[in-house]
Amino acid sequence: MIFLFRAFISDIQCQLKNHQIKNSLRVYRGQRISTDEVKTLKQYLGQFISLNSFFSTSTDYRQALSFLNDPNAAENLEPVLFEIVADPKVATTKPFADISAFSEFPGESEILFMLGSIFRLDNVNHSSDDQVWIILMTLCSEKEHDLKNVLMYTKYELGCGQTNLRTLGKLLWQMGKLNLAEQYFTRLLKELSPNDPLLSDLYEDLGKIASHTGDYDKSVQWHKKSLALKNPNALAGVFNDDESSNSIVIPSIPANVQWAQNGATVAGGHGEGDATNQFNEPGGLFVDDGQTMVIADFANHRIIQWKIGDANGQVIAGGNGKGNGLDQLCWPIDVLIDNETDSLIICDLGNRRAVRWSRCSGITQGEILIDNIGCFGLAMDHQRNLYVSDFGKDEVRRYQIGDKNGTLVAGGYGQGDGLNQLNVPTYVFVDQHQSVYVSDRDSHRVMKWNKGPKEGIIVAAGQGEGNALTQLWRPNGLFIDTLDTIYVADLGNHRVMRWPKGAKQGPVIVGGNGLGEEANQFNSLEGLSFDRHGNLHVVDYYNHRVQRFSIE
C-alpha cells in the first residue's frame, strides 16, 4: 500500500518540508493502548521507536487529553498521553509541521510528523493522580549513534536509497515472499528501455529468485542475459561516498582499463540555445547512482536534470532569467546532489553565493547557504560538510550546513604557486579521508591537502603551462577514484588525463586531438564525472554538450 500511494506520500513530505517548524517545541498525543503495549514500552526505555504512519499531535495539552474522554472506548485499554520534545534541527529527512491552517479543525493545534519519524523512548510513568500513563519521547534523526550503522546497512542492502519496484522486490525477497518479488521484478522489466543500466542487475535478481524457487533452467537463462550486458572488464567495485548524504559514485577502476575514443552525446549537442535539448556553455555536472545527471547550464542561468537515454532535460532550478532573486540564478558554474535533504547545492557564481534548492516538485526557489563568496567548485564529504572553492580569495573552505564562515582547508595565503597557495582554484574533490583535491587553474596543476596540514602537495603536473604529458593547461573538472587515481579535464589542451597515484606524468585517456566538434574532440572542457559502470562523462563547454566515453 505504501508503494502504491508513494506519490501521495512524497507530496505530503514536500508539503511538511515547506512548512517545517523552525523552533523546538513540546507536543502531546492522547490515545488508548493495551496493557501489554504499556508493559512492552516500559521494557524498552532508552530505545528507539520508528512510526509506520503519519503521526498527529497537538501543542495544546488539554486538547490532547480530550481524546482520552471517548465514552465508547474499550474498558481494557489504558489511557496514555505521549509528551514529545521535537527539535527541527534533527528533522532533516522526516519533517514535521503545524498544519492547523489546513485542517478542518484548526482549534486542535495539530502538528503532523512524517511517516517513519524516529523517537527515543525516555520514560513511562503514571501521572501524579494515577489517571493516565505519561510517555516521554524525544524526536531523533537517522544519524543517532545507535541507529546510523543499522540504517546505512539496510540502505546498502536494498540499493541506492531511491525507492522503485526493484527496491520493493528486494524487500519482499528478504521477507521470503519470492513469488511477489518476482512479480515486481518482472513488472519493472517491462517498464525499462533496452539500454537502461538497471537491466543487468535486474536480470541477475531474477536469476537468483529462480534459483531459490528451484527453477534452475530459468535461472541460467536470466544469468546469461545479465552477463551479456555486463562489461568483461567489470569494475572491481563501486562505492557511494555516503549512502545517507552525497550520492556521488566513486568507482574502483583497474589500472589497464581503456575508454572508447569516440564519445556519444548524452545531453545537449543541438547547438547553443535555451531549449530543453540544448545548453549554453555548460559547466559542472554531477552523475548520481541512479544514472541521472544534473548540469550547471552556465549562460542559461539554470540547472538541468537529464536522465541517461532521454532526448531532453528538465529545468529543476533557475531558468527564470539572469538575476539575484531566490527563484533566479546568475552564471551557475557547479552543482551537486545532497541525498539527505533531497536537494541541489549550487555555486551561483554571478551572485557570489552558494544556494540550496529542493528537488521536491512544486519548489520554485532556493535558499542562500553562503553569500559573499567567489564560489566556483563544490564537494561534500561523508559527514555532509560542504567544501567550496573561492577563486577570488584563492582558497577552499569547509562548511557545516548552516555555517556562514567555514574553516580554511586549502590555500588562503595569497595568490601564487607556493605549496600553501592557490592561483584561481576551480573544481574540487574530497575523498573518503577528507583529503581535498583542487584544480589550481592558473598554476596549471592539481593540489592535494590532507586533513590538517597548512601546505598542500602537487599530485598532477606543476611544470608550467604546456601540452607535454607532465603538464596541464588550465585544469578544470576533477575526479579521484578509490585507488587515488586522478582524472582531470585539461581545458586548454582539449583532453582528459589520468594521473595514477605518485606518477610524474599521466596518459591522455580521451581527446587530445585538437580543438573541434568531432566525437573524439573537445572545444574546452569543464566538469567531468563517472557513472557506476565506469563510463566517463565530460562537459564539452563550447560545443554545448555532454559526452560519454564507454569503458572498454
Number of C-alpha atoms within 10 A of each C-alpha: 5 10 12 8 9 13 11 11 16 13 14 16 21 18 19 21 21 15 14 21 19 11 9 10 12 16 20 24 26 25 18 21 14 15 13 11 12 19 11 11 17 16 11 15 15 14 13 19 17 12 14 12 12 14 15 16 23 24 19 16 17 13 18 22 19 12 15 18 12 10 7 6 13 11 10 10 15 20 22 25 24 18 22 23 15 21 18 19 13 15 22 16 18 21 25 29 20 19 20 16 11 9 12 9 11 11 12 17 20 25 21 19 25 23 18 16 22 23 21 20 20 16 15 21 14 13 13 9 6 9 11 18 19 20 22 19 24 16 19 23 20 21 14 13 9 11 15 14 13 12 15 17 12 13 16 16 14 18 17 16 20 13 12 13 18 24 20 17 24 22 16 17 17 13 10 11 13 17 15 15 25 22 14 18 22 17 13 17 19 9 9 12 11 10 11 13 19 16 19 19 17 20 23 20 23 23 24 20 22 21 15 12 11 11 13 15 11 16 21 16 15 22 19 15 17 19 14 11 14 15 13 9 13 14 17 9 14 18 17 20 19 20 20 24 20 23 25 26 24 25 22 20 21 13 9 6 13 15 16 16 16 16 22 17 18 21 28 26 18 14 15 19 15 15 16 16 20 23 31 23 22 34 30 32 27 24 25 23 21 18 19 14 24 24 28 31 29 24 21 26 26 29 29 26 21 24 17 18 14 10 13 18 22 14 17 22 25 25 18 15 15 19 15 14 14 14 18 21 31 25 23 32 31 32 28 27 26 22 21 17 20 15 16 21 23 30 31 30 22 20 22 21 22 27 21 23 24 23 19 18 11 11 15 16 17 23 13 15 17 21 15 11 20 22 30 30 31 25 25 28 22 19 14 18 17 20 24 30 29 24 23 16 19 22 27 29 18 21 20 16 12 10 13 12 12 18 13 16 23 31 30 17 16 15 20 16 16 15 17 20 23 31 23 24 33 30 32 26 22 23 20 14 10 17 16 23 27 32 30 29 23 20 26 26 30 28 28 21 23 19 13 12 10 16 17 24 14 17 22 29 25 19 14 15 19 15 15 14 15 19 23 32 25 25 32 31 28 26 23 23 19 15 14 14 20 21 23 30 32 29 23 22 26 23 28 27 26 21 22 20 14 11 14 15 17 23 13 16 18 24 24 18 13 15 16 15 15 14 15 20 22 30 22 21 29 28 29 27 27 24 24 22 21 25 16 22 24 28 31 28 23 19 24 24 27 27 24 24 24 19 18 14
